[in-house]
């Protein structure tokens, strides 16, 4: 991944973290005005643990993409602009089909199976790709969410409606932030 693209991703992540932190501060200050402790506890624990999961997911995905690009697993699209306009979905192949040979149906099926099986992924390839879902960041974030839920439940201060709403707030904040950041990039 080139250095300029990496800086752009890091700036986006920093902006999202700033926005998530600002919303967390607003929620923390607002929770002082909430009379019911179960509502404020559920709100804060749900929001913080969900925010941790969002940040850990973004970090693990960023690491995965950087590794894939550095290893050359993500190919460059070397088509020119005219090809992209004329054939945006790459329906028309540049290779000529030799129709002079009449092949038996059985031979054609065997060739296609061999070609498709050659593109199959091994268990090790699948395991390498699953590293993003088994990232220590994400696992710790999910453990913190589970522990927070258990804490709220054991102390009988879980307000399930507030908790469910509060775990969805970071997702909404990140989506809105990404839209806002991408619109800013388009304007500049």
Rosetta constraint file for C-alpha pairs under 8 A:
AtomPair CA 1 CA 5 HARMONIC 6.71 0.50
AtomPair CA 1 CA 6 HARMONIC 6.59 0.50
AtomPair CA 1 CA 66 HARMONIC 6.01 0.50
AtomPair CA 1 CA 69 HARMONIC 5.70 0.50
AtomPair CA 1 CA 70 HARMONIC 6.25 0.50
AtomPair CA 2 CA 6 HARMONIC 6.35 0.50
AtomPair CA 3 CA 7 HARMONIC 6.20 0.50
AtomPair CA 4 CA 8 HARMONIC 6.30 0.50
AtomPair CA 5 CA 9 HARMONIC 6.36 0.50
AtomPair CA 6 CA 10 HARMONIC 6.24 0.50
AtomPair CA 7 CA 11 HARMONIC 6.06 0.50
AtomPair CA 8 CA 12 HARMONIC 6.23 0.50
AtomPair CA 9 CA 13 HARMONIC 6.19 0.50
AtomPair CA 10 CA 14 HARMONIC 6.08 0.50
AtomPair CA 11 CA 15 HARMONIC 6.13 0.50
AtomPair CA 12 CA 16 HARMONIC 6.16 0.50
AtomPair CA 12 CA 178 HARMONIC 7.76 0.50
AtomPair CA 12 CA 181 HARMONIC 7.19 0.50
AtomPair CA 13 CA 17 HARMONIC 6.09 0.50
AtomPair CA 13 CA 58 HARMONIC 7.85 0.50
AtomPair CA 14 CA 18 HARMONIC 6.13 0.50
AtomPair CA 15 CA 19 HARMONIC 6.21 0.50
AtomPair CA 16 CA 20 HARMONIC 6.06 0.50
AtomPair CA 16 CA 174 HARMONIC 6.43 0.50
AtomPair CA 16 CA 177 HARMONIC 6.26 0.50
AtomPair CA 16 CA 178 HARMONIC 7.69 0.50
AtomPair CA 17 CA 21 HARMONIC 5.99 0.50
AtomPair CA 17 CA 55 HARMONIC 7.53 0.50
AtomPair CA 18 CA 22 HARMONIC 6.10 0.50
AtomPair CA 19 CA 23 HARMONIC 6.23 0.50
AtomPair CA 19 CA 173 HARMONIC 7.66 0.50
AtomPair CA 19 CA 177 HARMONIC 7.55 0.50
AtomPair CA 20 CA 24 HARMONIC 6.11 0.50
AtomPair CA 20 CA 51 HARMONIC 7.15 0.50
AtomPair CA 20 CA 170 HARMONIC 6.87 0.50
AtomPair CA 20 CA 173 HARMONIC 6.95 0.50
AtomPair CA 20 CA 174 HARMONIC 7.68 0.50
AtomPair CA 21 CA 25 HARMONIC 6.14 0.50
AtomPair CA 22 CA 26 HARMONIC 6.27 0.50
AtomPair CA 23 CA 27 HARMONIC 6.12 0.50
AtomPair CA 24 CA 28 HARMONIC 6.00 0.50
AtomPair CA 24 CA 44 HARMONIC 7.85 0.50
AtomPair CA 24 CA 47 HARMONIC 7.40 0.50
AtomPair CA 24 CA 48 HARMONIC 7.36 0.50
AtomPair CA 25 CA 29 HARMONIC 6.09 0.50
AtomPair CA 26 CA 30 HARMONIC 5.91 0.50
AtomPair CA 27 CA 31 HARMONIC 5.94 0.50
AtomPair CA 27 CA 43 HARMONIC 7.88 0.50
AtomPair CA 27 CA 44 HARMONIC 7.10 0.50
AtomPair CA 28 CA 32 HARMONIC 7.02 0.50
AtomPair CA 28 CA 44 HARMONIC 6.80 0.50
AtomPair CA 29 CA 33 HARMONIC 7.65 0.50
AtomPair CA 30 CA 34 HARMONIC 6.98 0.50
AtomPair CA 31 CA 40 HARMONIC 5.16 0.50
AtomPair CA 31 CA 43 HARMONIC 7.99 0.50
AtomPair CA 31 CA 44 HARMONIC 7.89 0.50
AtomPair CA 32 CA 40 HARMONIC 7.80 0.50
AtomPair CA 34 CA 39 HARMONIC 7.42 0.50
AtomPair CA 34 CA 40 HARMONIC 6.33 0.50
AtomPair CA 36 CA 40 HARMONIC 6.61 0.50
AtomPair CA 37 CA 41 HARMONIC 5.89 0.50
AtomPair CA 37 CA 157 HARMONIC 7.16 0.50
AtomPair CA 38 CA 42 HARMONIC 5.92 0.50
AtomPair CA 38 CA 156 HARMONIC 7.96 0.50
AtomPair CA 38 CA 157 HARMONIC 4.29 0.50
AtomPair CA 38 CA 158 HARMONIC 5.74 0.50
AtomPair CA 38 CA 159 HARMONIC 5.85 0.50
AtomPair CA 39 CA 43 HARMONIC 5.99 0.50
AtomPair CA 39 CA 157 HARMONIC 7.66 0.50
AtomPair CA 39 CA 158 HARMONIC 7.45 0.50
AtomPair CA 39 CA 159 HARMONIC 5.72 0.50
AtomPair CA 39 CA 162 HARMONIC 6.19 0.50
AtomPair CA 39 CA 163 HARMONIC 8.00 0.50
AtomPair CA 40 CA 44 HARMONIC 6.16 0.50
AtomPair CA 41 CA 45 HARMONIC 5.99 0.50
AtomPair CA 41 CA 152 HARMONIC 7.68 0.50
AtomPair CA 41 CA 157 HARMONIC 7.23 0.50
AtomPair CA 41 CA 158 HARMONIC 7.66 0.50
AtomPair CA 42 CA 46 HARMONIC 5.76 0.50
AtomPair CA 42 CA 152 HARMONIC 7.03 0.50
AtomPair CA 42 CA 157 HARMONIC 7.32 0.50
AtomPair CA 42 CA 158 HARMONIC 5.79 0.50
AtomPair CA 42 CA 159 HARMONIC 5.96 0.50
AtomPair CA 42 CA 160 HARMONIC 7.58 0.50
AtomPair CA 42 CA 162 HARMONIC 6.13 0.50
AtomPair CA 42 CA 163 HARMONIC 4.97 0.50
AtomPair CA 42 CA 166 HARMONIC 7.64 0.50
AtomPair CA 43 CA 47 HARMONIC 6.04 0.50
AtomPair CA 43 CA 162 HARMONIC 5.77 0.50
AtomPair CA 43 CA 163 HARMONIC 5.61 0.50
AtomPair CA 43 CA 165 HARMONIC 7.90 0.50
AtomPair CA 43 CA 166 HARMONIC 5.29 0.50
AtomPair CA 44 CA 48 HARMONIC 6.02 0.50
AtomPair CA 44 CA 166 HARMONIC 7.46 0.50
AtomPair CA 45 CA 49 HARMONIC 6.04 0.50
AtomPair CA 45 CA 145 HARMONIC 7.91 0.50
AtomPair CA 45 CA 148 HARMONIC 6.24 0.50
AtomPair CA 45 CA 149 HARMONIC 7.98 0.50
AtomPair CA 45 CA 163 HARMONIC 7.89 0.50
AtomPair CA 46 CA 50 HARMONIC 6.00 0.50
AtomPair CA 46 CA 145 HARMONIC 7.31 0.50
AtomPair CA 46 CA 148 HARMONIC 7.59 0.50
AtomPair CA 46 CA 149 HARMONIC 7.91 0.50
AtomPair CA 46 CA 163 HARMONIC 5.36 0.50
AtomPair CA 46 CA 164 HARMONIC 7.42 0.50
AtomPair CA 46 CA 166 HARMONIC 5.22 0.50
AtomPair CA 46 CA 167 HARMONIC 4.95 0.50
AtomPair CA 47 CA 51 HARMONIC 5.98 0.50
AtomPair CA 47 CA 163 HARMONIC 7.97 0.50
AtomPair CA 47 CA 166 HARMONIC 4.92 0.50
AtomPair CA 47 CA 167 HARMONIC 5.16 0.50
AtomPair CA 47 CA 168 HARMONIC 7.81 0.50
AtomPair CA 47 CA 169 HARMONIC 6.85 0.50
AtomPair CA 47 CA 170 HARMONIC 6.71 0.50
AtomPair CA 48 CA 52 HARMONIC 6.21 0.50
AtomPair CA 49 CA 53 HARMONIC 6.37 0.50
AtomPair CA 49 CA 141 HARMONIC 6.57 0.50
AtomPair CA 49 CA 142 HARMONIC 7.62 0.50
AtomPair CA 49 CA 144 HARMONIC 6.24 0.50
AtomPair CA 49 CA 145 HARMONIC 5.00 0.50
AtomPair CA 49 CA 148 HARMONIC 7.58 0.50
AtomPair CA 49 CA 167 HARMONIC 7.57 0.50
AtomPair CA 50 CA 54 HARMONIC 6.28 0.50
AtomPair CA 50 CA 141 HARMONIC 7.93 0.50
AtomPair CA 50 CA 145 HARMONIC 7.04 0.50
AtomPair CA 50 CA 166 HARMONIC 7.99 0.50
AtomPair CA 50 CA 167 HARMONIC 5.14 0.50
AtomPair CA 50 CA 168 HARMONIC 7.52 0.50
AtomPair CA 50 CA 170 HARMONIC 6.38 0.50
AtomPair CA 51 CA 55 HARMONIC 6.17 0.50
AtomPair CA 51 CA 167 HARMONIC 7.89 0.50
AtomPair CA 51 CA 170 HARMONIC 5.50 0.50
AtomPair CA 51 CA 171 HARMONIC 7.98 0.50
AtomPair CA 52 CA 56 HARMONIC 5.98 0.50
AtomPair CA 52 CA 141 HARMONIC 5.51 0.50
AtomPair CA 53 CA 57 HARMONIC 5.96 0.50
AtomPair CA 53 CA 138 HARMONIC 5.98 0.50
AtomPair CA 53 CA 141 HARMONIC 5.04 0.50
AtomPair CA 53 CA 142 HARMONIC 6.45 0.50
AtomPair CA 54 CA 58 HARMONIC 6.23 0.50
AtomPair CA 54 CA 170 HARMONIC 7.21 0.50
AtomPair CA 54 CA 171 HARMONIC 7.19 0.50
AtomPair CA 55 CA 59 HARMONIC 6.16 0.50
AtomPair CA 56 CA 60 HARMONIC 6.09 0.50
AtomPair CA 56 CA 137 HARMONIC 5.12 0.50
AtomPair CA 56 CA 138 HARMONIC 5.06 0.50
AtomPair CA 56 CA 141 HARMONIC 6.95 0.50
AtomPair CA 57 CA 61 HARMONIC 6.03 0.50
AtomPair CA 57 CA 132 HARMONIC 7.81 0.50
AtomPair CA 57 CA 137 HARMONIC 7.63 0.50
AtomPair CA 57 CA 138 HARMONIC 6.00 0.50
AtomPair CA 58 CA 62 HARMONIC 6.03 0.50
AtomPair CA 59 CA 63 HARMONIC 6.21 0.50
AtomPair CA 60 CA 64 HARMONIC 6.15 0.50
AtomPair CA 60 CA 132 HARMONIC 5.36 0.50
AtomPair CA 60 CA 133 HARMONIC 7.87 0.50
AtomPair CA 60 CA 135 HARMONIC 6.36 0.50
AtomPair CA 60 CA 137 HARMONIC 7.25 0.50
AtomPair CA 60 CA 138 HARMONIC 7.57 0.50
AtomPair CA 61 CA 65 HARMONIC 6.17 0.50
AtomPair CA 61 CA 132 HARMONIC 6.09 0.50
AtomPair CA 62 CA 66 HARMONIC 6.14 0.50
AtomPair CA 63 CA 67 HARMONIC 6.16 0.50
AtomPair CA 64 CA 68 HARMONIC 6.10 0.50
AtomPair CA 64 CA 129 HARMONIC 7.95 0.50
AtomPair CA 64 CA 131 HARMONIC 7.94 0.50
AtomPair CA 64 CA 132 HARMONIC 6.39 0.50
AtomPair CA 65 CA 69 HARMONIC 6.08 0.50
AtomPair CA 66 CA 70 HARMONIC 6.10 0.50
AtomPair CA 67 CA 71 HARMONIC 6.07 0.50
AtomPair CA 68 CA 72 HARMONIC 6.11 0.50
AtomPair CA 68 CA 73 HARMONIC 5.10 0.50
AtomPair CA 68 CA 74 HARMONIC 6.10 0.50
AtomPair CA 69 CA 73 HARMONIC 5.97 0.50
AtomPair CA 69 CA 74 HARMONIC 5.50 0.50
AtomPair CA 79 CA 83 HARMONIC 6.15 0.50
AtomPair CA 79 CA 84 HARMONIC 6.68 0.50
AtomPair CA 80 CA 84 HARMONIC 6.46 0.50
AtomPair CA 81 CA 85 HARMONIC 6.27 0.50
AtomPair CA 82 CA 86 HARMONIC 6.02 0.50
AtomPair CA 83 CA 87 HARMONIC 5.56 0.50
AtomPair CA 83 CA 88 HARMONIC 7.17 0.50
AtomPair CA 84 CA 88 HARMONIC 4.65 0.50
AtomPair CA 84 CA 89 HARMONIC 7.93 0.50
AtomPair CA 84 CA 90 HARMONIC 7.97 0.50
AtomPair CA 87 CA 91 HARMONIC 6.42 0.50
AtomPair CA 87 CA 92 HARMONIC 6.81 0.50
AtomPair CA 103 CA 107 HARMONIC 6.50 0.50
AtomPair CA 103 CA 108 HARMONIC 6.60 0.50
AtomPair CA 104 CA 108 HARMONIC 6.44 0.50
AtomPair CA 105 CA 109 HARMONIC 6.21 0.50
AtomPair CA 106 CA 110 HARMONIC 6.20 0.50
AtomPair CA 107 CA 111 HARMONIC 6.15 0.50
AtomPair CA 108 CA 112 HARMONIC 6.18 0.50
AtomPair CA 109 CA 113 HARMONIC 6.13 0.50
AtomPair CA 110 CA 114 HARMONIC 6.14 0.50
AtomPair CA 111 CA 115 HARMONIC 6.11 0.50
AtomPair CA 112 CA 116 HARMONIC 6.05 0.50
AtomPair CA 113 CA 117 HARMONIC 5.93 0.50
AtomPair CA 114 CA 118 HARMONIC 6.07 0.50
AtomPair CA 115 CA 119 HARMONIC 6.80 0.50
AtomPair CA 116 CA 120 HARMONIC 6.81 0.50
AtomPair CA 121 CA 125 HARMONIC 5.97 0.50
AtomPair CA 121 CA 126 HARMONIC 6.82 0.50
AtomPair CA 122 CA 126 HARMONIC 6.52 0.50
AtomPair CA 123 CA 127 HARMONIC 6.13 0.50
AtomPair CA 124 CA 128 HARMONIC 6.10 0.50
AtomPair CA 125 CA 129 HARMONIC 6.35 0.50
AtomPair CA 126 CA 130 HARMONIC 6.21 0.50
AtomPair CA 127 CA 131 HARMONIC 6.69 0.50
AtomPair CA 130 CA 134 HARMONIC 6.34 0.50
AtomPair CA 131 CA 135 HARMONIC 5.68 0.50
AtomPair CA 133 CA 138 HARMONIC 7.10 0.50
AtomPair CA 134 CA 138 HARMONIC 6.95 0.50
AtomPair CA 134 CA 139 HARMONIC 6.53 0.50
AtomPair CA 135 CA 139 HARMONIC 6.21 0.50
AtomPair CA 136 CA 140 HARMONIC 6.00 0.50
AtomPair CA 137 CA 141 HARMONIC 6.21 0.50
AtomPair CA 138 CA 142 HARMONIC 6.14 0.50
AtomPair CA 139 CA 143 HARMONIC 6.11 0.50
AtomPair CA 140 CA 144 HARMONIC 6.12 0.50
AtomPair CA 141 CA 145 HARMONIC 6.35 0.50
AtomPair CA 142 CA 146 HARMONIC 6.22 0.50
AtomPair CA 143 CA 147 HARMONIC 6.02 0.50
AtomPair CA 144 CA 148 HARMONIC 5.96 0.50
AtomPair CA 145 CA 149 HARMONIC 6.16 0.50
AtomPair CA 146 CA 150 HARMONIC 6.15 0.50
AtomPair CA 147 CA 151 HARMONIC 6.02 0.50
AtomPair CA 148 CA 152 HARMONIC 6.20 0.50
AtomPair CA 149 CA 153 HARMONIC 6.10 0.50
AtomPair CA 149 CA 158 HARMONIC 7.65 0.50
AtomPair CA 150 CA 154 HARMONIC 5.91 0.50
AtomPair CA 151 CA 155 HARMONIC 6.14 0.50
AtomPair CA 152 CA 156 HARMONIC 6.01 0.50
AtomPair CA 152 CA 157 HARMONIC 5.19 0.50
AtomPair CA 152 CA 158 HARMONIC 4.79 0.50
AtomPair CA 153 CA 157 HARMONIC 6.33 0.50
AtomPair CA 153 CA 158 HARMONIC 5.36 0.50
AtomPair CA 158 CA 163 HARMONIC 7.37 0.50
AtomPair CA 159 CA 163 HARMONIC 6.09 0.50
AtomPair CA 160 CA 164 HARMONIC 6.04 0.50
AtomPair CA 161 CA 165 HARMONIC 6.23 0.50
AtomPair CA 162 CA 166 HARMONIC 5.94 0.50
AtomPair CA 163 CA 167 HARMONIC 6.24 0.50
AtomPair CA 164 CA 168 HARMONIC 6.54 0.50
AtomPair CA 165 CA 169 HARMONIC 6.51 0.50
AtomPair CA 166 CA 170 HARMONIC 7.71 0.50
AtomPair CA 167 CA 171 HARMONIC 7.78 0.50
AtomPair CA 168 CA 172 HARMONIC 6.53 0.50
AtomPair CA 169 CA 173 HARMONIC 6.10 0.50
AtomPair CA 170 CA 174 HARMONIC 6.02 0.50
AtomPair CA 171 CA 175 HARMONIC 6.22 0.50
AtomPair CA 172 CA 176 HARMONIC 6.13 0.50
AtomPair CA 173 CA 177 HARMONIC 5.94 0.50
AtomPair CA 174 CA 178 HARMONIC 6.06 0.50
AtomPair CA 175 CA 179 HARMONIC 6.26 0.50
AtomPair CA 176 CA 180 HARMONIC 6.04 0.50
AtomPair CA 177 CA 181 HARMONIC 5.95 0.50
AtomPair CA 178 CA 182 HARMONIC 5.96 0.50
AtomPair CA 179 CA 183 HARMONIC 6.12 0.50
AtomPair CA 180 CA 184 HARMONIC 6.26 0.50
AtomPair CA 181 CA 185 HARMONIC 6.26 0.50
AtomPair CA 182 CA 186 HARMONIC 6.26 0.50
AtomPair CA 183 CA 187 HARMONIC 6.34 0.50
AtomPair CA 184 CA 188 HARMONIC 6.37 0.50
